[in-house]
Amino acid sequence: MSDPANTKEHAAKIESKALRKLQAQKEGRQSILFGLGMFGLIGWAVAVPALVGIALGIWLDKITSSDFSWTLALLVAGVFIGCWNAWYWVNHESQDHKTRNGDRP
């Protein structure tokens, strides 16, 4: 025999999924331009810190006389910061999407 509480919980899950599907149909699909915009945002989120690191590194290499390459070190730091920045924005958008659709984070 089936447990009535388990049956109610299962029915609630099905109803929740059905409501989310109906809401997604009502809102429509996001356009390709939205996807390209997000792709561009991620690209710039990585590229800008890397370029700033390179510029700062070149300047430091010119004013210091050492064998240490500031350009290379700050390029790596800029890429690391950019990747963290991109991860942050993707995670933020994912959480917003889950919140809007009623999913648990």
C-alpha contacts under 8 A as a table, 3 or more apart, distances in Angstrom:
res1	aa1	res2	aa2	distance
2	S	6	N	7.53
2	S	7	T	7.16
3	D	6	N	5.27
3	D	7	T	6.26
4	P	7	T	5.00
4	P	8	K	6.18
5	A	8	K	5.17
5	A	9	E	6.21
6	N	9	E	5.06
6	N	10	H	6.12
7	T	10	H	5.08
7	T	11	A	6.13
8	K	11	A	5.04
8	K	12	A	6.12
9	E	12	A	5.09
9	E	13	K	6.33
10	H	13	K	5.17
10	H	14	I	6.35
11	A	14	I	5.12
11	A	15	E	6.11
12	A	15	E	5.05
12	A	16	S	6.08
13	K	16	S	5.09
13	K	17	K	6.27
14	I	17	K	5.20
14	I	18	A	6.15
15	E	18	A	5.06
15	E	19	L	6.15
16	S	19	L	5.19
16	S	20	R	6.29
17	K	20	R	5.13
17	K	21	K	6.24
18	A	21	K	5.12
18	A	22	L	6.23
19	L	22	L	5.09
19	L	23	Q	6.11
20	R	23	Q	5.03
20	R	24	A	6.10
20	R	101	N	6.23
20	R	102	G	7.70
21	K	24	A	5.06
21	K	25	Q	6.20
22	L	25	Q	5.09
22	L	26	K	6.15
23	Q	26	K	5.01
23	Q	27	E	6.14
24	A	27	E	5.16
24	A	28	G	5.92
24	A	29	R	7.29
25	Q	28	G	5.13
25	Q	29	R	7.51
30	Q	34	F	6.39
30	Q	35	G	7.77
31	S	34	F	5.38
31	S	35	G	6.92
32	I	35	G	5.10
32	I	36	L	6.21
33	L	36	L	4.98
33	L	37	G	5.94
34	F	37	G	5.00
34	F	38	M	6.24
35	G	38	M	5.16
35	G	39	F	6.13
36	L	39	F	4.89
36	L	40	G	6.08
37	G	40	G	5.04
37	G	41	L	6.10
38	M	41	L	4.93
38	M	42	I	6.20
39	F	42	I	5.25
39	F	43	G	6.26
40	G	43	G	4.97
40	G	44	W	6.11
41	L	44	W	5.26
41	L	45	A	5.95
42	I	45	A	4.98
42	I	46	V	6.49
42	I	86	A	5.29
42	I	89	W	7.82
43	G	46	V	5.44
43	G	47	A	6.03
43	G	86	A	7.98
44	W	47	A	4.85
44	W	48	V	5.68
45	A	48	V	6.08
45	A	49	P	7.18
45	A	82	G	5.42
45	A	83	C	7.44
45	A	85	N	6.13
45	A	86	A	5.60
46	V	49	P	6.09
46	V	50	A	6.52
46	V	78	G	7.73
46	V	79	V	6.08
46	V	81	I	7.45
46	V	82	G	3.74
46	V	83	C	5.58
46	V	85	N	7.16
46	V	86	A	6.54
47	A	50	A	5.17
47	A	51	L	6.10
47	A	79	V	7.39
47	A	82	G	6.81
48	V	51	L	5.17
48	V	52	V	6.13
48	V	82	G	7.40
49	P	52	V	5.03
49	P	53	G	6.04
49	P	78	G	4.62
49	P	79	V	6.56
49	P	81	I	6.65
49	P	82	G	5.58
50	A	53	G	5.05
50	A	54	I	6.24
50	A	74	L	7.65
50	A	75	L	5.33
50	A	76	V	7.41
50	A	77	A	7.47
50	A	78	G	4.02
50	A	79	V	4.99
50	A	82	G	6.87
51	L	54	I	5.01
51	L	55	A	6.16
51	L	75	L	7.32
51	L	78	G	7.32
52	V	55	A	5.15
52	V	56	L	6.08
52	V	78	G	7.12
53	G	56	L	5.19
53	G	57	G	5.89
53	G	71	T	7.05
53	G	74	L	4.59
53	G	75	L	4.98
53	G	76	V	7.96
53	G	77	A	7.03
53	G	78	G	5.17
54	I	57	G	4.96
54	I	58	I	6.10
54	I	71	T	5.24
54	I	72	L	7.35
54	I	74	L	6.13
54	I	75	L	5.21
54	I	78	G	7.91
55	A	58	I	5.25
55	A	59	W	6.30
55	A	71	T	7.52
56	L	59	W	5.14
56	L	60	L	6.16
56	L	71	T	7.21
56	L	74	L	7.38
57	G	60	L	5.05
57	G	61	D	6.02
57	G	69	S	7.61
57	G	70	W	4.55
57	G	71	T	3.67
57	G	72	L	7.18
57	G	73	A	7.52
57	G	74	L	5.76
57	G	75	L	7.52
58	I	61	D	5.07
58	I	62	K	6.27
58	I	70	W	6.98
58	I	71	T	5.32
59	W	62	K	5.21
59	W	63	I	6.46
60	L	63	I	5.26
60	L	64	T	5.96
60	L	70	W	6.32
60	L	71	T	7.72
61	D	64	T	5.38
61	D	65	S	6.99
61	D	66	S	7.74
61	D	69	S	6.71
61	D	70	W	5.87
61	D	71	T	6.91
62	K	65	S	7.39
66	S	69	S	7.80
69	S	72	L	5.51
69	S	73	A	6.37
70	W	73	A	5.05
70	W	74	L	5.86
71	T	74	L	5.37
71	T	75	L	5.96
72	L	75	L	5.04
72	L	76	V	6.31
73	A	76	V	5.32
73	A	77	A	6.28
74	L	77	A	4.79
74	L	78	G	5.84
75	L	78	G	5.02
75	L	79	V	6.16
76	V	79	V	5.17
76	V	80	F	6.15
77	A	80	F	5.06
77	A	81	I	6.13
78	G	81	I	5.10
78	G	82	G	5.95
79	V	82	G	4.93
79	V	83	C	6.04
80	F	83	C	5.21
80	F	84	W	6.23
81	I	84	W	5.13
81	I	85	N	6.06
82	G	85	N	4.92
82	G	86	A	6.12
83	C	86	A	5.04
83	C	87	W	6.10
84	W	87	W	5.06
84	W	88	Y	6.14
85	N	88	Y	5.08
85	N	89	W	6.44
86	A	89	W	5.26
86	A	90	V	6.20
87	W	90	V	5.20
87	W	91	N	5.99
88	Y	91	N	5.19
88	Y	92	H	6.00
89	W	92	H	4.92
89	W	93	E	6.11
90	V	93	E	5.22
90	V	94	S	6.10
91	N	94	S	5.02
91	N	95	Q	6.19
92	H	95	Q	5.21
92	H	96	D	6.25
93	E	96	D	5.01
93	E	97	H	6.10
94	S	97	H	5.10
94	S	98	K	6.23
95	Q	98	K	5.09
95	Q	99	T	6.09
95	Q	105	P	6.30
96	D	99	T	5.06
96	D	100	R	6.11
97	H	100	R	5.19
97	H	101	N	6.26
98	K	101	N	5.18
98	K	102	G	6.13
98	K	103	D	4.94
98	K	104	R	6.75
98	K	105	P	6.40
99	T	102	G	5.21
99	T	103	D	5.92
99	T	104	R	7.08
99	T	105	P	7.14
100	R	103	D	7.76
